[in-house]
Amino acid sequence: MSFVKNLFTEADGVTWDLGRLQWFVGTVVYFGLSGYVYVFKAQAFDPVAWGAGFAAVLAAGGGMVWMKSKEAA
């Protein structure tokens, strides 16, 4: 449980990092909506479009973490 807490807290280990939590929730929602569209709506799977969207989610979260680390330094 400590590992999960360290993923979502700031350097002090106590304060929750809302940006990382939002990144995690956004990733889970992306997978959930992708599954819903491709399974229940029976739309064709486009791996290039899906990969580009997932890359955007990861880049946005990574950029947020990077900007926040520059701000704290």
Helices and strands as residue ranges (DSSP letters): H 2-8, H 18-35, I 36-40, H 47-72
